Amino acid sequence: MAGTTKEMKEKLVSVSEYKEFYQNNQNNFIEISLSDYLIQLMEKRNMTIAQIAKSSEIGDYMYKLINGKKKNPSRDVLIRIAIGMKLEEDEISKLMRINHFHELDSRDKRDAVIIFSLNKAFDLPKVNEMLYELQLKILGK
């Protein structure tokens, strides 16, 4: 595997033909649906849909994501799920990339609060409390 996005990009810009890059990196492209990735994460953490729906405060929307009935959640919904599941940084990054969102960025005030909170394993109410106190947009549905 290529490892990081940066490593893969270095390989991409160093080849003379895209086809060569494509053939050599077939296993490194992100080719998983959101619902399949969420199921993988659930199994890894031994969590149920109900547990995630409750901890991320998104209710039956979580069931729709898992069943593939909803495919394009907002970035905030994905962050809420990440908080509810207590995901690690690389898992959150992949979750964002699957849905074509930018990753959490510590140079962004709001994202910095979220990153800090994730590393401290804060629950969603605590994260939203911190965002509110700093007059930043809370994580909505």
DSSP file with accessible surface (Angstrom, degrees, kcal/mol):
  #  RESIDUE AA STRUCTURE BP1 BP2  ACC     N-H-->O    O-->H-N    N-H-->O    O-->H-N    TCO  KAPPA ALPHA  PHI   PSI    X-CA   Y-CA   Z-CA
    1    1 A M              0   0  189      0, 0.0     3,-0.1     0, 0.0    27,-0.1   0.000 360.0 360.0 360.0 152.3    0.0    0.0    0.0
    2    2 A A        -     0   0    7      1,-0.2     2,-0.7    23,-0.1     9,-0.1   0.752 360.0-151.1 -71.7 -23.3    1.1    3.6   -0.7
    3    3 A G        +     0   0   65      4,-0.1    -1,-0.2     3,-0.1     2,-0.1  -0.797  59.1  26.1  90.7-113.5    0.5    4.6    2.9
    4    4 A T  S  > S-     0   0   74     -2,-0.7     4,-2.2    -3,-0.1     5,-0.2  -0.339  77.7-113.6 -87.0 165.3   -0.4    8.3    3.1
    5    5 A T  H  > S+     0   0   83      1,-0.2     4,-2.6     2,-0.2     5,-0.2   0.896 119.0  55.7 -60.1 -39.4   -2.1   10.5    0.6
    6    6 A K  H  > S+     0   0  149      1,-0.2     4,-2.3     2,-0.2    -1,-0.2   0.922 107.2  48.2 -61.1 -45.2    1.2   12.5    0.5
    7    7 A E  H  > S+     0   0   87      1,-0.2     4,-1.9     2,-0.2    -1,-0.2   0.911 112.2  49.1 -63.1 -39.9    3.2    9.3   -0.4
    8    8 A M  H  X S+     0   0   29     -4,-2.2     4,-2.4     1,-0.2    -2,-0.2   0.907 109.7  51.7 -67.6 -38.5    0.7    8.4   -3.1
    9    9 A K  H  X S+     0   0  139     -4,-2.6     4,-2.5     1,-0.2     5,-0.2   0.908 106.5  54.3 -64.3 -40.1    0.8   11.9   -4.6
   10   10 A E  H  X S+     0   0  107     -4,-2.3     4,-0.9     1,-0.2    -1,-0.2   0.911 110.1  47.0 -60.3 -40.5    4.7   11.7   -4.7
   11   11 A K  H  X S+     0   0   92     -4,-1.9     4,-0.9     1,-0.2     3,-0.4   0.907 110.4  53.9 -65.3 -41.5    4.4    8.5   -6.7
   12   12 A L  H >< S+     0   0   70     -4,-2.4     3,-0.7     1,-0.2    -2,-0.2   0.921 110.4  44.1 -60.9 -45.6    1.8   10.0   -9.0
   13   13 A V  H 3< S+     0   0  108     -4,-2.5    -1,-0.2     1,-0.2    -2,-0.2   0.670 109.1  59.0 -77.6 -13.5    3.9   13.0   -9.9
   14   14 A S  H 3< S+     0   0   92     -4,-0.9    -1,-0.2    -3,-0.4     2,-0.2   0.639  88.6  85.2 -90.6 -13.3    7.0   10.9  -10.4
   15   15 A V    <<  -     0   0   34     -4,-0.9     3,-0.1    -3,-0.7     0, 0.0  -0.575  65.9-148.0 -88.5 152.5    5.6    8.6  -13.1
   16   16 A S  S    S+     0   0  106     -2,-0.2     2,-0.4     1,-0.2    -1,-0.1   0.741  85.3  43.3 -88.2 -24.3    5.6    9.6  -16.8
   17   17 A E    >>  -     0   0  124      1,-0.1     4,-1.4     0, 0.0     3,-0.5  -0.982  67.9-147.6-125.6 130.9    2.4    7.7  -17.7
   18   18 A Y  H 3> S+     0   0  128     -2,-0.4     4,-3.2     1,-0.2     5,-0.2   0.882  98.5  64.0 -60.8 -38.0   -0.8    7.7  -15.6
   19   19 A K  H 3> S+     0   0  141      1,-0.2     4,-2.7     2,-0.2    -1,-0.2   0.882 100.5  52.1 -55.9 -39.4   -1.6    4.2  -16.7
   20   20 A E  H <> S+     0   0   85     -3,-0.5     4,-2.2     2,-0.2    -1,-0.2   0.937 111.9  45.7 -62.0 -46.8    1.6    3.0  -14.9
   21   21 A F  H  X S+     0   0    7     -4,-1.4     4,-1.0     2,-0.2    -2,-0.2   0.941 113.0  50.8 -60.7 -46.4    0.5    4.7  -11.7
   22   22 A Y  H >< S+     0   0   99     -4,-3.2     3,-0.7     1,-0.2    -2,-0.2   0.928 112.2  45.6 -59.7 -46.5   -3.0    3.4  -12.0
   23   23 A Q  H >< S+     0   0  116     -4,-2.7     3,-0.7     1,-0.2    -1,-0.2   0.879 114.1  48.5 -67.1 -36.6   -1.9   -0.2  -12.5
   24   24 A N  H 3< S+     0   0  112     -4,-2.2    -1,-0.2    -5,-0.2    -2,-0.2   0.577 116.6  42.2 -80.4  -9.7    0.6   -0.1   -9.7
   25   25 A N  T XX  +     0   0    6     -4,-1.0     3,-2.3    -3,-0.7     4,-0.7   0.130  67.9 124.7-126.1  23.3   -1.8    1.4   -7.2
   26   26 A Q  G X4 S+     0   0   73     -3,-0.7     3,-0.6     1,-0.3    -1,-0.1   0.848  79.6  49.1 -51.4 -39.0   -5.0   -0.5   -7.7
   27   27 A N  G 34 S+     0   0  143      1,-0.2    -1,-0.3    -3,-0.1     4,-0.1   0.484 104.0  61.8 -82.4  -3.4   -5.2   -1.5   -4.1
   28   28 A N  G <4 S+     0   0   30     -3,-2.3    -1,-0.2     2,-0.1    -2,-0.2   0.553  77.4  99.6-101.8 -10.1   -4.6    2.0   -2.8
   29   29 A F  S << S-     0   0   57     -4,-0.7     2,-0.9    -3,-0.6     0, 0.0  -0.509  81.2-113.5 -76.5 146.3   -7.6    3.9   -4.2
   30   30 A I        +     0   0   73     -2,-0.2    -1,-0.1     1,-0.1    -2,-0.1  -0.719  49.9 157.1 -80.7 109.0  -10.5    4.5   -1.9
   31   31 A E        +     0   0  149     -2,-0.9     2,-0.4    -4,-0.1    -1,-0.1  -0.463  29.9 108.4-133.6  61.4  -13.3    2.4   -3.3
   32   32 A I        -     0   0   34     66,-0.0     2,-0.1     4,-0.0    -2,-0.0  -0.991  63.4-120.2-137.1 142.6  -15.7    1.7   -0.5
   33   33 A S     >  -     0   0   51     -2,-0.4     4,-2.4     1,-0.1     5,-0.2  -0.427  26.9-114.9 -77.3 159.7  -19.1    3.1    0.1
   34   34 A L  H  > S+     0   0   13      1,-0.2     4,-2.8     2,-0.2     5,-0.2   0.932 116.7  51.1 -58.4 -46.5  -19.9    5.1    3.2
   35   35 A S  H  > S+     0   0   22      1,-0.2     4,-2.3     2,-0.2    -1,-0.2   0.916 110.4  48.6 -62.4 -41.6  -22.3    2.4    4.4
   36   36 A D  H  > S+     0   0   89      2,-0.2     4,-2.2     1,-0.2    -1,-0.2   0.900 112.7  48.4 -64.4 -39.7  -19.7   -0.3    4.0
   37   37 A Y  H  X S+     0   0   13     -4,-2.4     4,-2.5     2,-0.2    -2,-0.2   0.923 110.3  50.8 -67.7 -41.4  -17.1    1.7    5.8
   38   38 A L  H  X S+     0   0    0     -4,-2.8     4,-2.7     1,-0.2    -2,-0.2   0.906 109.5  51.4 -61.3 -40.0  -19.4    2.5    8.7
   39   39 A I  H  X S+     0   0   54     -4,-2.3     4,-2.6    -5,-0.2    -1,-0.2   0.927 108.9  50.9 -62.7 -42.6  -20.2   -1.2    9.0
   40   40 A Q  H  X S+     0   0   97     -4,-2.2     4,-2.5     1,-0.2    -2,-0.2   0.928 111.9  47.0 -58.6 -46.0  -16.5   -2.0    9.1
   41   41 A L  H  X S+     0   0    4     -4,-2.5     4,-1.9     2,-0.2    -2,-0.2   0.895 111.0  51.9 -64.9 -39.5  -16.0    0.6   11.9
   42   42 A M  H  X>S+     0   0   23     -4,-2.7     5,-2.4     2,-0.2     4,-0.7   0.932 111.8  46.2 -60.7 -45.9  -19.0   -0.7   13.8
   43   43 A E  H ><5S+     0   0  139     -4,-2.6     3,-0.7     1,-0.2    -2,-0.2   0.913 110.4  53.0 -64.6 -42.5  -17.7   -4.2   13.7
   44   44 A K  H 3<5S+     0   0  131     -4,-2.5    -1,-0.2     1,-0.2    -2,-0.2   0.871 118.4  36.7 -59.5 -36.9  -14.2   -3.1   14.7
   45   45 A R  H 3<5S-     0   0   56     -4,-1.9    -1,-0.2    -5,-0.2    -2,-0.2   0.412 105.9-124.7 -96.9  -2.1  -15.6   -1.3   17.7
   46   46 A N  T <<5 +     0   0  148     -3,-0.7     2,-0.3    -4,-0.7    -3,-0.2   0.920  60.7 147.6  58.3  44.8  -18.3   -3.9   18.5
   47   47 A M      < -     0   0   40     -5,-2.4     2,-0.2    -6,-0.1    -1,-0.2  -0.819  41.6-135.1-112.0 152.8  -21.0   -1.1   18.3
   48   48 A T     >  -     0   0   72     -2,-0.3     4,-2.0    -3,-0.1     5,-0.2  -0.626  26.6-113.1 -98.5 164.1  -24.6   -1.3   17.2
   49   49 A I  H  > S+     0   0   35     -2,-0.2     4,-3.1     1,-0.2     5,-0.2   0.914 119.2  54.8 -60.1 -41.6  -26.4    1.1   14.9
   50   50 A A  H  > S+     0   0   49      1,-0.2     4,-2.3     2,-0.2    -1,-0.2   0.895 106.2  50.7 -60.6 -41.9  -28.6    2.1   17.9
   51   51 A Q  H  > S+     0   0   97      2,-0.2     4,-2.7     1,-0.2    -1,-0.2   0.918 114.2  43.9 -62.5 -42.8  -25.5    2.9   20.1
   52   52 A I  H  X S+     0   0    0     -4,-2.0     4,-2.4     2,-0.2     6,-0.2   0.914 111.3  53.6 -69.7 -42.4  -24.0    5.1   17.3
   53   53 A A  H  X>S+     0   0    6     -4,-3.1     5,-1.7    -5,-0.2     6,-1.2   0.908 114.5  43.0 -57.9 -40.0  -27.4    6.8   16.6
   54   54 A K  H ><5S+     0   0  173     -4,-2.3     3,-0.6    -5,-0.2    -2,-0.2   0.946 115.6  45.4 -72.8 -48.2  -27.7    7.7   20.3
   55   55 A S  H 3<5S+     0   0   43     -4,-2.7    69,-0.5     1,-0.2    -2,-0.2   0.792 119.7  41.3 -70.6 -25.6  -24.1    8.8   20.9
   56   56 A S  H 3<5S-     0   0    0     -4,-2.4    -1,-0.2    -5,-0.2    -2,-0.2   0.485 104.0-133.6 -97.0  -4.6  -24.0   10.9   17.7
   57   57 A E  T <<5S+     0   0   84     -3,-0.6    -3,-0.2    -4,-0.5    -4,-0.1   0.856  71.2 118.4  55.4  43.7  -27.5   12.2   18.3
   58   58 A I    > < -     0   0    7     -5,-1.7     3,-1.6    -6,-0.2     4,-0.2   0.373  50.6-167.2-116.9   1.5  -28.7   11.5   14.7
   59   59 A G  T >   -     0   0   36     -6,-1.2     3,-1.7     1,-0.3     4,-0.5  -0.094  65.6  -2.9  55.0-137.1  -31.4    9.0   15.5
   60   60 A D  T 3> S+     0   0  103      1,-0.3     4,-1.7     2,-0.2    -1,-0.3   0.620 116.7  81.2 -70.0  -9.8  -32.9    7.0   12.6
   61   61 A Y  H <> S+     0   0   61     -3,-1.6     4,-2.0     1,-0.2    -1,-0.3   0.873  87.3  59.1 -60.3 -32.2  -30.7    8.9   10.1
   62   62 A M  H <> S+     0   0    0     -3,-1.7     4,-2.4    -4,-0.2    -1,-0.2   0.903 102.4  51.4 -63.7 -41.1  -27.9    6.5   11.1
   63   63 A Y  H  > S+     0   0   93     -4,-0.5     4,-2.5     1,-0.2     6,-0.3   0.905 108.8  51.4 -62.0 -41.0  -30.0    3.5   10.0
   64   64 A K  H  <>S+     0   0   78     -4,-1.7     5,-1.8     2,-0.2     6,-1.7   0.873 109.8  49.7 -65.7 -36.6  -30.6    5.2    6.6
   65   65 A L  H ><5S+     0   0    1     -4,-2.0     3,-1.0     4,-0.2    -2,-0.2   0.934 112.5  46.7 -65.8 -45.2  -26.9    5.7    6.2
   66   66 A I  H 3<5S+     0   0   14     -4,-2.4    -2,-0.2     1,-0.3    -1,-0.2   0.896 113.6  48.2 -65.0 -39.3  -26.1    2.1    7.1
   67   67 A N  T 3<5S-     0   0  102     -4,-2.5    -1,-0.3    -5,-0.2    -2,-0.2   0.480 113.3-118.3 -80.6  -3.4  -28.8    0.8    4.7
   68   68 A G  T < 5S+     0   0   18     -3,-1.0    -3,-0.2    -4,-0.4    -4,-0.1   0.576  82.4 120.5  78.7   9.0  -27.6    3.1    1.9
   69   69 A K  S   <S+     0   0  164     -5,-1.8     2,-0.4    -6,-0.3    -4,-0.2   0.781  78.4  40.8 -76.3 -27.1  -30.9    5.0    1.8
   70   70 A K        +     0   0   92     -6,-1.7    -2,-0.3    -9,-0.1    -1,-0.2  -0.991  65.3 166.4-117.9 130.5  -29.0    8.2    2.5
   71   71 A K        +     0   0  145     -2,-0.4   -37,-0.1     1,-0.1    -1,-0.1   0.551  62.2  54.3-121.0 -14.1  -25.7    8.6    0.8
   72   72 A N        +     0   0  146    -38,-0.0    -1,-0.1     0, 0.0    -7,-0.0  -0.498  62.9 172.2-127.6  66.7  -24.6   12.2    1.2
   73   73 A P        -     0   0    2      0, 0.0     2,-0.0     0, 0.0    -3,-0.0  -0.291  39.7 -98.9 -68.8 160.4  -24.6   13.3    4.8
   74   74 A S     >  -     0   0   49      1,-0.1     4,-1.9     4,-0.0     5,-0.2  -0.270  30.9-108.6 -71.6 164.6  -23.2   16.7    5.7
   75   75 A R  H  > S+     0   0   29      1,-0.2     4,-2.3     2,-0.2     5,-0.2   0.897 121.2  56.5 -60.2 -39.9  -19.7   17.0    7.0
   76   76 A D  H  > S+     0   0   15      1,-0.2     4,-2.7     2,-0.2    -1,-0.2   0.886 103.9  52.3 -61.7 -39.3  -21.1   17.8   10.5
   77   77 A V  H  > S+     0   0    5      2,-0.2     4,-2.4     1,-0.2    -1,-0.2   0.931 109.5  49.3 -63.0 -42.4  -23.1   14.5   10.5
   78   78 A L  H  X S+     0   0    0     -4,-1.9     4,-2.6     1,-0.2    -2,-0.2   0.905 111.2  49.5 -63.9 -38.2  -19.9   12.6    9.7
   79   79 A I  H  X S+     0   0    1     -4,-2.3     4,-2.6     2,-0.2    -2,-0.2   0.915 109.0  52.3 -66.6 -40.6  -18.1   14.5   12.5
   80   80 A R  H  X S+     0   0   10     -4,-2.7     4,-2.9     2,-0.2    -2,-0.2   0.914 110.7  47.9 -60.0 -42.0  -21.0   13.7   14.9
   81   81 A I  H  X S+     0   0    0     -4,-2.4     4,-2.6     2,-0.2    -2,-0.2   0.928 109.8  52.6 -64.0 -43.3  -20.6   10.0   13.9
   82   82 A A  H  X>S+     0   0    0     -4,-2.6     5,-2.3     2,-0.2     4,-0.8   0.909 112.6  45.0 -59.3 -41.6  -16.9   10.2   14.5
   83   83 A I  H ><5S+     0   0    4     -4,-2.6     3,-0.7     2,-0.2    -2,-0.2   0.941 113.1  50.3 -67.0 -46.0  -17.4   11.6   17.9
   84   84 A G  H 3<5S+     0   0    8     -4,-2.9    -2,-0.2     1,-0.3    -1,-0.2   0.834 118.0  38.7 -62.4 -32.9  -20.1    9.1   18.7
   85   85 A M  H 3<5S-     0   0    3     -4,-2.6    -1,-0.3    -5,-0.2    -2,-0.2   0.508 105.0-128.5 -94.2  -6.6  -17.9    6.2   17.7
   86   86 A K  T <<5 -     0   0  109     -4,-0.8    -3,-0.2    -3,-0.7    -4,-0.1   0.943  39.8-168.4  56.0  52.2  -14.7    7.7   19.1
   87   87 A L      < -     0   0    8     -5,-2.3     2,-0.2    -6,-0.1    -1,-0.1  -0.294  17.2-117.2 -71.7 156.6  -12.9    7.3   15.9
   88   88 A E     >  -     0   0  109      1,-0.1     4,-2.4    -2,-0.0     3,-0.4  -0.478  33.3 -99.3 -88.7 164.6   -9.2    7.7   15.5
   89   89 A E  H  > S+     0   0  147      1,-0.2     4,-2.5     2,-0.2     5,-0.2   0.880 121.7  48.1 -54.2 -46.2   -7.6   10.3   13.2
   90   90 A D  H  > S+     0   0  104      1,-0.2     4,-2.1     2,-0.2    -1,-0.2   0.874 111.8  51.0 -67.1 -32.7   -6.9    8.1   10.3
   91   91 A E  H  > S+     0   0    4     -3,-0.4     4,-2.4     2,-0.2    -1,-0.2   0.902 110.6  48.5 -69.7 -40.1  -10.5    6.7   10.4
   92   92 A I  H  X S+     0   0    8     -4,-2.4     4,-2.5     2,-0.2    -2,-0.2   0.919 109.8  52.8 -65.5 -42.5  -11.9   10.2   10.5
   93   93 A S  H  X S+     0   0   14     -4,-2.5     4,-2.6    -5,-0.2    -2,-0.2   0.927 111.4  45.7 -59.0 -45.4   -9.8   11.2    7.5
   94   94 A K  H  X S+     0   0   62     -4,-2.1     4,-2.7     2,-0.2    -1,-0.2   0.916 109.7  54.8 -65.5 -41.1  -11.0    8.2    5.5
   95   95 A L  H  X S+     0   0    0     -4,-2.4     4,-1.1     1,-0.2    -2,-0.2   0.922 111.9  44.6 -57.0 -44.0  -14.6    8.9    6.5
   96   96 A M  H  <>S+     0   0    0     -4,-2.5     5,-2.8     1,-0.2     3,-0.3   0.920 112.7  50.4 -66.8 -44.4  -14.2   12.5    5.2
   97   97 A R  H ><5S+     0   0   78     -4,-2.6     3,-1.5     1,-0.2    -2,-0.2   0.870 102.6  60.4 -65.4 -36.1  -12.4   11.4    2.0
   98   98 A I  H 3<5S+     0   0   18     -4,-2.7    -1,-0.2     1,-0.3    -2,-0.2   0.895 113.0  38.4 -57.6 -38.4  -15.1    8.8    1.1
   99   99 A N  T 3<5S-     0   0   21     -4,-1.1    -1,-0.3    -3,-0.3    -2,-0.2   0.236 118.0-112.0 -99.0  13.2  -17.7   11.6    1.0
  100  100 A H  T < 5S+     0   0  170     -3,-1.5     2,-0.3     1,-0.2    -3,-0.2   0.819  70.1 137.8  63.2  36.5  -15.3   14.1   -0.6
  101  101 A F      < -     0   0   64     -5,-2.8    -1,-0.2    -6,-0.1     2,-0.1  -0.793  59.3-102.3-104.1 155.9  -15.0   16.5    2.3
  102  102 A H        -     0   0  118     -2,-0.3     3,-0.1     1,-0.1    -1,-0.0  -0.419  42.8-107.1 -73.9 152.1  -11.8   18.1    3.5
  103  103 A E        -     0   0   72      1,-0.2    -1,-0.1    -2,-0.1     2,-0.1  -0.243  47.5 -75.7 -72.0 166.4  -10.2   16.5    6.5
  104  104 A L        -     0   0   33    -15,-0.1     2,-0.5     7,-0.1    -1,-0.2  -0.425  51.4-156.0 -63.3 136.6  -10.2   18.1    9.9
  105  105 A D    >   -     0   0   47     -2,-0.1     3,-2.1    -3,-0.1     7,-0.3  -0.967  17.5-153.0-125.3 118.1   -7.7   21.0    9.9
  106  106 A S  T 3  S+     0   0   86     -2,-0.5     6,-0.1     1,-0.3    -1,-0.1   0.635  95.4  66.9 -67.3  -9.9   -6.1   22.3   13.1
  107  107 A R  T 3  S+     0   0  212      4,-0.1     2,-0.5     5,-0.0    -1,-0.3   0.604  86.2  81.8 -84.2 -10.7   -5.6   25.7   11.4
  108  108 A D  S <> S-     0   0   72     -3,-2.1     4,-2.9     1,-0.1     5,-0.2  -0.836  80.3-139.9 -94.3 127.6   -9.4   26.1   11.4
  109  109 A K  H  > S+     0   0  166     -2,-0.5     4,-1.7     1,-0.2    -1,-0.1   0.905 101.4  43.0 -54.8 -48.6  -10.8   27.3   14.8
  110  110 A R  H  > S+     0   0   35      1,-0.2     4,-2.0     2,-0.2    -1,-0.2   0.936 115.3  48.1 -65.7 -46.9  -13.8   25.1   14.7
  111  111 A D  H  > S+     0   0    2      1,-0.2     4,-3.2     2,-0.2     5,-0.2   0.871 107.1  58.1 -61.2 -36.2  -11.9   22.0   13.5
  112  112 A A  H  X S+     0   0   35     -4,-2.9     4,-2.6    -7,-0.3    -1,-0.2   0.915 106.2  48.2 -61.2 -41.9   -9.3   22.6   16.1
  113  113 A V  H  X S+     0   0   14     -4,-1.7     4,-2.7    -5,-0.2    -1,-0.2   0.929 113.3  48.4 -61.9 -42.8  -11.9   22.4   18.9
  114  114 A I  H  X S+     0   0    0     -4,-2.0     4,-2.8     2,-0.2    -2,-0.2   0.929 111.8  48.2 -66.0 -44.4  -13.2   19.2   17.3
  115  115 A I  H  X S+     0   0   42     -4,-3.2     4,-2.3     2,-0.2    -1,-0.2   0.936 112.9  48.6 -60.7 -46.7   -9.8   17.7   17.0
  116  116 A F  H  X S+     0   0   98     -4,-2.6     4,-1.4    -5,-0.2    -2,-0.2   0.941 113.1  48.1 -57.0 -46.6   -9.0   18.6   20.6
  117  117 A S  H  <>S+     0   0    0     -4,-2.7     5,-2.6     1,-0.2     4,-0.4   0.883 109.5  51.8 -64.9 -40.8  -12.3   17.1   21.7
  118  118 A L  H ><5S+     0   0   30     -4,-2.8     3,-1.1     1,-0.2    -1,-0.2   0.912 109.3  50.4 -62.1 -41.7  -11.8   13.9   19.7
  119  119 A N  H 3<5S+     0   0  123     -4,-2.3    -1,-0.2     1,-0.3    -2,-0.2   0.768 112.5  46.7 -68.9 -24.6   -8.4   13.4   21.3
  120  120 A K  T 3<5S-     0   0  118     -4,-1.4    -1,-0.3    -5,-0.2    -2,-0.2   0.401 110.9-124.0 -93.2   0.1   -9.9   13.9   24.8
  121  121 A A  T < 5 +     0   0   53     -3,-1.1    -3,-0.2    -4,-0.4    -2,-0.1   0.833  47.1 173.3  59.4  36.8  -12.8   11.5   23.9
  122  122 A F      < -     0   0   54     -5,-2.6    -1,-0.2    -6,-0.1   -36,-0.1  -0.431  29.4-120.4 -70.5 149.6  -15.4   14.1   24.8
  123  123 A D     >  -     0   0   88     -2,-0.1     4,-2.2     1,-0.1     3,-0.2  -0.350  32.8 -94.8 -83.8 171.6  -19.0   13.3   24.0
  124  124 A L  H  > S+     0   0    1    -69,-0.5     4,-2.9     1,-0.2     5,-0.3   0.897 122.0  53.0 -58.9 -45.2  -21.1   15.4   21.6
  125  125 A P  H  > S+     0   0   67      0, 0.0     4,-2.2     0, 0.0    -1,-0.2   0.917 110.9  48.5 -58.4 -39.1  -22.8   17.6   24.3
  126  126 A K  H  > S+     0   0   75     -3,-0.2     4,-2.2     2,-0.2    -2,-0.2   0.905 111.5  49.6 -66.4 -41.2  -19.3   18.5   25.6
  127  127 A V  H  X S+     0   0    0     -4,-2.2     4,-2.5     2,-0.2    -1,-0.2   0.953 112.8  46.6 -62.0 -48.2  -18.0   19.3   22.1
  128  128 A N  H  X S+     0   0   25     -4,-2.9     4,-2.8     1,-0.2    -2,-0.2   0.866 109.1  55.5 -64.4 -34.2  -21.0   21.5   21.3
  129  129 A E  H  X S+     0   0   95     -4,-2.2     4,-2.6    -5,-0.3    -1,-0.2   0.933 109.4  46.6 -62.0 -45.0  -20.6   23.2   24.7
  130  130 A M  H  X S+     0   0   32     -4,-2.2     4,-1.6     2,-0.2    -2,-0.2   0.924 113.1  48.8 -63.5 -44.3  -17.0   24.1   23.8
  131  131 A L  H  <>S+     0   0    0     -4,-2.5     5,-3.0     1,-0.2    -2,-0.2   0.934 112.4  48.7 -61.2 -44.5  -18.0   25.3   20.4
  132  132 A Y  H ><5S+     0   0  177     -4,-2.8     3,-1.9     1,-0.2    -2,-0.2   0.925 108.5  52.7 -61.9 -45.9  -20.8   27.4   21.8
  133  133 A E  H 3<5S+     0   0  130     -4,-2.6    -1,-0.2     1,-0.3    -2,-0.2   0.820 111.1  47.6 -60.7 -30.6  -18.6   29.0   24.5
  134  134 A L  T 3<5S-     0   0  104     -4,-1.6    -1,-0.3    -3,-0.2    -2,-0.2   0.308 117.1-115.8 -92.6   9.0  -16.1   30.0   21.8
  135  135 A Q  T < 5S+     0   0  182     -3,-1.9     2,-0.3     1,-0.2    -3,-0.2   0.871  70.3 138.0  57.2  41.4  -19.0   31.4   19.6
  136  136 A L      < -     0   0   40     -5,-3.0    -1,-0.2    -6,-0.1     2,-0.1  -0.809  65.9 -83.8-111.5 156.3  -18.4   28.8   16.9
  137  137 A K        -     0   0  136     -2,-0.3    -5,-0.1    -3,-0.1    -1,-0.0  -0.379  47.2-131.4 -61.8 126.5  -21.1   26.9   15.0
  138  138 A I        -     0   0   78     -2,-0.1     2,-1.0     1,-0.1   -10,-0.1  -0.298  33.1 -88.4 -74.2 164.7  -22.2   23.9   17.0
  139  139 A L        -     0   0    1    -15,-0.2     2,-0.1   -63,-0.0    -1,-0.1  -0.655  56.6-176.9 -78.4 103.5  -22.4   20.5   15.3
  140  140 A G              0   0   28     -2,-1.0   -60,-0.2     1,-0.1    -3,-0.0  -0.375 360.0 360.0 -94.1 175.7  -25.9   20.4   13.9
  141  141 A K              0   0  169     -2,-0.1    -1,-0.1   -65,-0.0   -65,-0.1  -0.331 360.0 360.0 -78.6 360.0  -27.7   17.6   12.1
